[in-house]
Amino acid sequence: PPDLWTKLMNYFKKVSLYLVNFSAATCRPLSYQVRSGPKVIFRRALTSPICHVLFLAVLLTVVGPSPAQADKKYVIKFATLAPEGSSWMKSMHGLAEKVKKATDGNVTFRFYPGGVSGDEKDVIRKMRIGQLHGAGFTGVGLGEILSEVRVLDLPFLFETDEEIQHVYKNMSDYFSGRYEEKGYVLLGWVPVGWVHFFSQRPIRSVADLRQSKPWMWEGDPLVEQVYEEMGVQPIPLSITDVLLSLQTGMVDTVYSSTQGALALQWFTKVKHVTRLRMGYATGGVLISKKKFDKLPEPYQAVLKKIGAECLQELVKIIQSDNLKAEKVLADNDVKWVALPDAKEMAEFHEAGAAVRKKLAGKYIPSQLLEQVLGHLATQR
């Protein structure tokens, strides 16, 4: 209670001041006794004023934050490309409400959805200077901070959901630690899902892709390398410029999850979507460690716990939404293109394997890649 806190602080200020003055005046070791009944149960020498300060610091840690700290308001400014009304934003609003309730209204979120804060590179820059404190990222944004995390995005690497779950389970702690070193707290993974090609004309082979006008997320080394390996010449653009470019015909082929194509409205400008999956796109929520460390420890624990629970639930929702999106695409006359034949499929996978070799030791540590491939081999 506040009144007890005040009394304790006043008491220990007086005791500390007395001990410091007494020690300084006598320049001799100072001893004190703590009695339990008639017996002395503890005796210790305090040899300098610094010890008195340390004693008070330990006491403050045990007692916890003062009422003034507990009542301080903390606002987490959070950005995402996900539009308002999407499952992503509904889940984030739910997370924010739970955190607000658990902290008695002292920790709140202020959201900037739909890319209003710019592309993911813009968001990272704003986080670094303190304009934003947290964000939901795709693998591209996560990789801007920690390039090695893109091992989870490598084209044509995963084949099943079980493989993905196995690798994430075994690698999560490693990546959490690496983000801490970079100055960020990883609240949880929120993968975007399986990535397909969406196009004006059917994409059945590498040759079809070469003849298209494919978009590439500007600055994404993974897609740049795989397109180079396949002899495809992409058009690099910010993700926020893609819809307009589809409308004008500047590009006619994009890659995305099914739900992503719906949320970003790209499906309205294409006619086909491939059963071929380019890869599995990762994603996650990061909070600036500088902002996180300003929260009292009890609030940090609340944010981590609620964040992990809500984001795990969001992963299930996104998986369900991706499946539901397939029906929406069909209802809007976006036609599914059957899987390529064995020869063409092999050409796609050969390009993926070549890219892994090129990026190993440069963009992605060789040892880390071998570790992920080892987990995949175990699962397979």
N, C-alpha and C positions, 0 to 999 in steps of 0.2 A: 504493500500500500504506500502511496506517496508520503503520508505522514511518518511512517516507519522509516522509509528511505531517508527523509530529511534528518530525522533524529540520529540515524546511524552515521550519516555523512558528517554531521556536526561533531559527533562524539569522536570519530576517528581523525578528523582534522585537528581537533584539540590534542588528542593523544600523540599524533605524529609530530605536531609542532613542539610539544613538550619534549619528546624523545630526541628530536633533532637538536634543540637548544641545549638540552642537558648533555648530550654526547659531545657537542662542539665545545661546551664550556669545560668539561672535565678531561677531554681527550683520553678517556679510559674506557675499556670495554664496559658495556652496560648490560645488566642481566635483569630478567624479569621472571616472575613465577606465575604459573597458572595452577590454582589449587582445586582439588575436587574433594570436598569434605575437609578432613583435617590433614590430608597428606599432600605433599608436593608431588605432582605427577609429571611435570615437565620443566626443565631449566635450560636456557639457551643464551648465548652471548650475542648481542647485537653490536657489531664493531664499527659501523659507519652509518651516517645519515642515509646513504643509498639503500641500505637494507630496509630502512623504514618506508622508503618510497616503494620498493619492491613488494613489501608486505601489504601496503595499501592497494597496489595494482592487482595482486592476487585476490584480495578481498572483493574488489570491484568486479573481477571476472566471475567469482562465485555468486555474488548477489545478482548480477545481470544488468541489463540496460536500465538507465534511469527513466522515470516517467516522461521526461522531456524527449529522450530518444524514442521511446515507444510511441509517442504521439506525433512524431515527425512524419510528414507526408512524403512519399516517394512515388514519382511518376515515371513509368517505363515507356518511352516512345518507341513504338514498334511498327516496322514497315514490312510489306509483303506484296508480291505481284498478284496474289489471289484477290479477285474482286469481292466487294461487299455482297453478301447473300450466298456466297459459295459455302460448301461444307467446311472448307478451310477456315473461313472467317467466323462461321457459326461456332466451330470448336474453339477458336481463339477467344471469342467473346465469353464462352462458357468458362474457359480457363481463367480469364480475367476476373469474372464474377466470383469464382471460388477463392482465388487469391485475395481479392478484396475482402471477402467475408472472413477468411481465416486470419487476416491481419487487422481486423477491426477497421477496415477502410483506409489503412495507412499505406498500402501498396496498391496502386492502380495502373492500368494500361491506357495509353493513348494510341489509337491505331491509325496507320496511313496505308490503306489497302489499294489494290488495283494499280500499282505502279506509280502512284502520285509522287513518290519520293525518287523516282527514276529507276533505271536499270539496276541490277544487283551490284554492279561496280560502283554506281553512285551511292547506293545504300551503305556499302562498306566504307567508302570515303567519309560519309556523314557519321558513321559509327566511330570512326577513328578520331574525329574531331569533337565528338560528344553531342552532335545534333540529334542523333538517334542512339538508342541504347540496345535495341534488339531487332531481330528480323527472322523471317522464314525464308530460307534459301533453297534453290535447286543445287545440283552438283556443281554448276558453273560458279555460283557465288561461294559455295563452300570451298571450292578449289582455288579461288582467288586468295583466300586466306591460308589454306593448307593444300598445296598442290597434290600431295600424295593420296588425299581422300578420293581423288578421281579414279583410283584403282577400282572403286565400286561402280564406276560409270563406263568402264571400258566396253567398246562396241563388240557385240557378238560374243560376250564372255559367258553370261549365265544362260541356262536353258529352262530351269524350272523355279517355281516359287520356293521349293524346299531348299534348293542350293543357296538362294539369296538369304533366307532366314538363317541357315547354318553359318554363312560367312559373317553376317551382321552380328550374330550372337557371339562369335569368337573374336571379332575385331573391335567391338564397341568400346571396351575399356581403353584400348590402345589409342583410338582416335579421340576419346574424351580427354585423355592426358595430353595429347599433342595440341589440342585446341586450347587447353589451359595455358600451355607454354606460350601460345600465340596471343594470349590476352582475352580469351573468350570462354564462356561456359556453354557447353553443349547440353541443352535441356532435353533433347531427344531427337531421334530420327523420324522423319516423315517422308519416306520415299514417294516420288511422283508416280512411279509405276512403269510398266512396260511401254517402250517407245516404238511407235509405228510411223511409216511414211504416209503422209496425206498429200494428194496430188491431183492435178487436173487430168492427167493421163495415167493409165495403170502403170505401176512400177513392178515389173516381173523379173528384172535382171539388172545387173550392173550396167549393161548397155543402155537400158531404159533410163537409168539414173543419169548417165552421161548426157543424154539428149534433153534432159529437163533443165529447168532453171531453179536449182535447189537453194534454199536458204541455209545459212550456217550462222549460229549464234556468234556474233563478233567476238573474237579473242578466245574462242574455245579450241584449245590445242588438240583435243581428242578427235572431234569431228573434222577438224582441218586435216589431221594426219590420215584418218581413214578415207576421206574423200580424195586426198592426194594419192593414196595407195591404189584407189579404184579408178584413178584418172578422171575424177569428177571435178568440175570447176564451180565451186559454190559462190553465192553472193552473201558476203558477211553483213549482217545488220543487227542492231540492237533488237531485243525481243519486243520492245514497245513499238517498233516500226514495222513489224511483220504484217499485221492486219492490213494496213494501208498499202503495203507492197503487194499483197495478194490481190487487193482490189484493183490496183493499177496494172497488174500483170508483170511487175518487175521480178517477182518470183512466182513459181507455180507449184513448188514442192516444198513441204516443210516436214519436220519430225516432231512428234509430241505423244504424250499419253492420250488415250481417248477422252478422259475427263478434262485434260488440259486443253484439247482442241475445242471442246464445248465452252469451257470457261473463258477462253480467249477469243471465242467466236470465229476461229479459223475454219471450222467445219462448214461455215456458210459460203466459203469461197473455193471449196474443193469438191471433187466428184468421186474420189477413190481413196481407200485406206488399205494398207497391206496387212495381210496376216503375218508377214515377215516382221520380226521384231528386231529393231536395230540394237537394242540393249535395254538395260533397266536403269532408269534415272533415279539417283538418290536425292535426298533432300533432308533438311534438318532445321532446327531452331537454335539460334545462337543469341546469347546475351553478353554484352560487353562486361568483362571481368571488373573493369574499373567501376562500372555502375553497380554490378552485383556485390562487390566488396563494400560498398557504402551502405548496404542494407544490414540491419542488425542480424546476428547469426540466426535467431529464431525465424526471421522472415526469409533468410536464405534457404533454410531447411524447408519451409512451406512452399517456396517457389519451385524448388527442385522436385519435391514430392508430387505436388499437384501438376506441375509441368509434365513429369514423366507419365503420370496416369492419364492425363488428357491427350497427350500426343500418341500414346499407345492405342487409345480408343480411336483417334483420328486416322491412324494407319488402316484400321479395319474399315472405317467409313470410306476412305479413299479407294481401297480395293473394291468395295461394293459399288462405289460410284463409277469406277472404270468399267465394271461389268454392265451396269445400267446404261452407261453412255453408248455401248455398242448398239443397243436397241434404238436410242435416240438418233444415232447416225443413220441407221437403216430407215427409220421413219422419215428422215430428211433426204432420202435418195443418195446418200453417200454409200457407194458400193464397195464391198470387201473384195480384195484381190487375193486369189488363192496363193498358197506358198509356192515359191519357185521350185523347179525340178531339182534333182540331186546335184546336177552339174552346176547350175547357177547358185544354189545354196552354198556349195563348196567354195565358190568364188568370193562370196560375201564373207564367209568364215576365214578364208585365207587372208583376206584383207585385215580382219580383226587381229589375227595372230601376228601378222607383220607389224601392225601398229604397237602391239604389246612389246615386241622386241625393240622397236625404235624408241619407245618412251622409257623403257627400263634403264635405270641408272641416270636418267636425265630429269624427266618430269616426275617419275615415280621411282622410288628406291628399289633396286633389284631384289633385295632381301624381302621387302614387303610384298612385292609381286609374287615371289616364290611362295611366301607364306599363304597368300590368298589362293594361289593355284593348288597348294597342298590341301587346304580346307576343301576345295572343290573336288579334288581327287578322292578325299575321304568320303564325301557325301555321295559321289557317283559310284 
